[in-house]
């Protein structure tokens, strides 16, 4: 039997529940932490970004119209899929971040646990962030959180999996659809995890993940007029300029703070709006 060649995977984009190549046909090489070749990854263009936003906009209303219980079950299914492919994620995190295997295992475990944590919040957000307001008159007055819509995410550059999960799971939990730019240097853990949404009952377009050069894609993300909010955590020194650009279309902007670990609800609060509902009190 002749020696066979390994089938090398080129990591594609995740858009609208499918795995397309970049429309430009471009890809770029990703290296492991030790400098050795790791993978070829699709290099998304601005057109890919626009198509991802169209997919997210179409999916967001379907996602929000699902019951909170159902959204929680879908997120939990995502965690189940990640658990079943845990060793694959560990290998990618270990290579991408240069961690010892034990440390990579702990990182993947924390990422999966965080998805489970957000899956438990889907049917609790309304009670925690909403409320019944006292009014003068025979009325009920309720404040209810509703999703902002389509959220653009610049995932952290160094934390290839944990940071990605934190950035995308929070807006998805509260009913938004997401267009995420994965870490430019360490994209494969995020893409592997995002691929699992195809078998986790996510409506196509709820989570769209692009890989490519951050500097090429962040400005179009921040200025796109059909994106309702942006998480600039992974934008580094471009953060101030991108926040200014986002203001042109009145977007909500999230930028990580030093004490965010102590205020784990901040990301949930950032990408919701408050809707006030009046209802007469029946006799």
C-alpha positions in Angstrom: 0.0 0.0 0.0 1.4 3.4 -1.0 2.0 6.0 1.6 -0.9 8.4 1.8 -0.8 12.2 2.3 -2.6 13.8 5.2 -5.7 15.9 4.3 -4.8 19.3 5.7 -7.7 21.4 6.7 -8.0 25.0 5.6 -10.2 26.7 8.2 -13.1 28.5 6.7 -15.4 31.3 7.8 -18.6 30.6 9.7 -21.4 32.6 8.1 -25.2 31.9 8.1 -24.7 28.4 9.5 -22.3 27.4 6.6 -18.5 27.4 6.2 -17.7 29.5 3.1 -14.3 30.4 1.9 -13.6 34.1 1.6 -15.2 35.6 -1.5 -11.8 36.9 -2.4 -10.3 33.5 -2.4 -7.6 34.6 0.0 -6.1 32.7 3.0 -3.2 33.4 5.3 -0.9 31.2 7.3 -1.3 30.9 11.1 1.7 29.8 13.1 1.8 28.1 16.5 3.3 29.7 19.6 6.6 28.1 18.8 6.7 29.7 15.4 5.9 26.6 13.4 3.2 26.4 10.7 -0.2 25.5 12.2 -2.8 26.1 9.6 -4.1 28.0 6.6 -7.1 30.2 7.5 -9.5 32.0 5.3 -8.8 35.8 5.1 -12.1 37.5 5.2 -12.8 40.6 3.1 -15.1 43.6 3.7 -17.7 41.9 1.4 -17.6 38.8 3.7 -18.3 41.1 6.6 -21.2 42.7 4.9 -22.7 39.3 4.1 -22.2 38.2 7.7 -24.2 41.2 8.9 -27.0 40.4 6.5 -27.1 36.9 7.8 -27.1 38.1 11.4 -29.9 40.6 10.8 -32.1 37.9 9.3 -31.4 35.5 12.2 -31.7 37.9 15.1 -35.5 38.1 15.1 -35.8 34.3 14.9 -33.4 33.9 17.9 -35.2 36.5 20.0 -38.6 35.1 19.2 -37.5 31.7 20.6 -38.4 31.2 24.2 -35.8 32.0 26.8 -35.9 28.4 27.9 -35.1 27.3 24.3 -32.3 29.7 23.9 -30.8 28.3 27.1 -31.1 24.8 25.8 -29.4 25.7 22.6 -26.5 27.3 24.4 -26.2 24.3 26.7 -26.2 22.0 23.6 -23.2 24.1 22.4 -21.4 23.3 25.6 -22.2 19.7 25.2 -20.7 19.7 21.8 -17.6 21.4 23.1 -17.3 18.9 25.9 -17.5 16.0 23.3 -14.6 17.6 21.3 -12.7 18.8 24.3 -9.4 17.2 23.4 -9.5 18.8 20.0 -10.0 22.2 21.6 -7.2 21.5 24.1 -4.8 20.7 21.3 -5.6 23.9 19.5 -5.4 26.1 22.6 -2.1 24.4 23.6 -0.6 25.0 20.2 -2.0 28.5 19.7 -1.1 29.9 23.2 2.0 27.8 23.9 0.5 26.4 27.1 1.4 23.1 28.9 -1.3 20.5 28.3 -2.6 20.8 31.8 -3.0 24.6 31.5 -4.7 24.2 28.1 -7.2 21.7 29.7 -8.0 24.1 32.4 -8.5 26.9 29.9 -10.9 24.8 27.8 -12.8 23.7 30.9 -13.3 27.3 31.9 -14.5 28.2 28.4 -17.1 25.4 28.4 -18.2 26.2 31.9 -18.7 29.8 30.8 -21.1 28.8 28.0 -23.0 26.7 30.6 -23.1 29.8 32.9 -24.6 32.0 30.1 -27.1 29.2 29.1 -28.5 29.5 32.6 -29.0 33.3 32.3 -31.3 33.3 29.3 -34.5 33.0 31.4 -33.2 35.1 34.2 -32.2 38.3 32.5 -35.7 39.8 32.4 -36.1 39.3 36.2 -32.7 40.8 37.0 -32.5 43.6 34.5 -36.2 44.4 34.3 -38.8 45.4 36.9 -42.3 46.6 37.7 -42.4 50.4 38.2 -44.7 52.2 40.7 -47.0 54.6 38.8 -49.9 56.9 39.8 -53.0 55.5 38.2 -54.7 52.2 37.5 -51.9 50.8 35.4 -49.1 48.2 35.4 -45.8 49.6 34.2 -43.0 47.2 33.3 -39.4 47.8 32.2 -38.2 44.9 30.1 -34.8 44.3 28.6 -34.8 43.6 24.8 -31.7 42.9 22.6 -30.0 45.6 20.8 -29.9 43.6 17.6 -26.8 42.8 15.7 -23.5 43.0 17.6 -20.0 43.2 16.2 -17.3 41.7 18.3 -13.5 42.1 18.1 -12.4 39.0 20.1 -9.4 39.3 22.3 -6.1 38.7 20.5 -4.3 36.7 23.1 -7.0 34.6 24.7 -7.9 32.4 21.8 -10.8 30.5 23.3 -11.8 31.9 26.8 -11.8 35.5 25.6 -13.7 34.5 22.4 -16.4 32.7 24.5 -16.8 35.6 26.9 -17.2 38.1 24.0 -19.8 36.2 22.0 -21.8 34.3 24.5 -23.0 37.3 26.5 -24.7 39.1 23.6 -26.1 35.8 22.2 -27.5 35.0 25.7 -29.7 38.1 25.7 -31.1 37.6 22.2 -28.6 39.3 19.9 -27.0 37.9 16.8 -23.2 38.3 16.5 -20.6 39.0 13.9 -17.2 38.2 15.5 -13.7 38.8 14.3 -11.6 36.0 15.8 -8.1 36.6 17.0 -5.9 37.3 14.0 -2.9 35.4 15.4 -4.8 32.6 17.2 -8.0 32.0 15.3 -8.3 28.2 15.2 -9.8 27.5 18.7 -12.6 30.0 18.0 -13.3 28.6 14.5 -13.4 25.0 15.8 -15.9 26.1 18.6 -18.0 28.1 16.1 -18.2 25.1 13.8 -20.0 23.3 16.6 -23.0 25.7 16.4 -24.0 23.9 13.2 -25.0 20.8 15.3 -26.2 22.8 18.3 -29.6 24.0 17.0 -28.5 27.6 16.5 -30.4 29.3 13.7 -28.0 30.0 10.9 -26.6 33.5 11.3 -26.9 33.8 15.1 -23.1 33.4 15.4 -21.0 34.4 12.4 -17.2 34.2 12.8 -14.7 35.8 10.4 -10.9 35.3 10.3 -8.4 37.6 8.8 -6.5 40.8 9.4 -7.9 42.8 12.2 -6.7 46.1 10.8 -8.5 45.5 7.6 -11.9 44.6 9.1 -12.4 46.6 12.3 -13.2 50.0 10.8 -15.9 48.5 8.5 -17.3 46.7 11.5 -17.4 49.9 13.6 -19.0 52.0 10.9 -21.5 49.5 9.5 -24.9 51.1 9.9 -26.8 47.9 10.3 -24.7 46.9 13.4 -26.2 48.0 16.6 -23.3 47.6 19.0 -19.7 46.7 19.1 -17.4 45.0 21.6 -13.9 46.4 21.0 -12.1 44.3 23.6 -9.6 42.9 21.0 -9.0 46.1 19.1 -6.0 47.2 21.2 -4.6 50.7 20.4 -7.3 51.2 17.8 -10.0 51.2 20.5 -10.4 54.9 20.9 -10.6 55.6 17.2 -13.0 52.8 16.6 -15.3 54.1 19.4 -15.3 57.5 17.7 -16.2 55.9 14.4 -19.0 53.8 16.0 -20.5 57.0 17.4 -21.3 58.1 13.9 -24.1 55.5 13.7 -25.0 55.7 17.4 -23.8 52.2 18.4 -23.5 50.9 21.9 -19.8 50.3 22.6 -18.3 47.9 25.1 -14.7 48.1 26.1 -13.3 45.8 28.8 -12.4 47.2 32.2 -9.9 46.0 34.8 -12.7 45.0 37.2 -15.0 43.2 34.8 -14.3 39.9 36.4 -16.0 41.3 39.5 -18.9 42.7 37.5 -19.9 39.7 35.4 -23.3 41.2 34.4 -21.7 44.2 32.6 -21.6 42.5 29.3 -25.2 41.3 29.6 -26.3 44.8 30.4 -24.3 46.5 27.6 -26.2 45.1 24.6 -29.8 45.3 25.8 -32.3 48.2 25.5 -35.1 48.9 28.0 -38.6 48.7 26.7 -41.4 50.2 28.9 -44.8 48.6 28.7 -48.0 50.0 30.2 -51.1 47.9 30.8 -54.4 48.7 32.5 -55.3 47.0 35.7 -58.4 44.9 35.2 -61.3 45.0 37.6 
